[in-house]
Amino acid sequence: MPARLDFSSLLKFLKIRQGDLPYATGVTAGIVYLAINDTFLVVVLASLALVFGAMYYCAKIIPFLEKTLGHRISIWHVGVLVLVPTMVIGMLEPANALFLQDLENRVTDLIGSSSSGLTAQSVGLIFDFLRVTFVLFVVAAAIFAFVQAQQGNDPRPIIGTIVIALGTIMGVDVLTVLIAGV
């Protein structure tokens, strides 16, 4: 006979206190509303939640793994464990970075229609350099924030810098669409 799950045990399982119930209901209603009206935003937020949730649980399991394996696990071990499969999969199927793509297309069109000595390939290389630099900055800042948190320091300023960088790139993309009409 299956166990009966009542409402109070569900709240306990989800770790929702009775006083937080109106807020949890509001968040749930907001997520449902956004899922219906702005699916892309919900997908992006869910992806970020998945990544940061995975980082949280990785940080919680590292001490257990250290005791089990009898070996100290540092941030460099975790970095290699994440980067090696990422690079191998990246070699099999190259990624297509879409950020700044509209701006690159617009600049390429402007360069092509002018008598400039700059070629379309040069514009592509410049934007590829900007994308790689941005991704390396975000990865380095995330690793540095993780190390700061492991050492008991406050990682919030670094995380704020990452959020500002992501917001800037998203803002440039939005402004490109609004101004250039690409």
Protein Blocks (a to p, Z undefined) as FASTA:
>chain_A
ZZdddfklmmmmnopafklmmmmmmmmmmmmmmmmmmmmlmmmmmmmmmmmmmmmmmmmm
mmmmmmmnopacdfklmmmmmmmmmmmmmmmmccddfehklmmmmmmmmmmmmccfbdfk
lmmmmmmmmmmmmmmmmmmmmmmmmmmmmnopafklmmmmmmmmmmmmmmmmmmmmmmno
ZZ
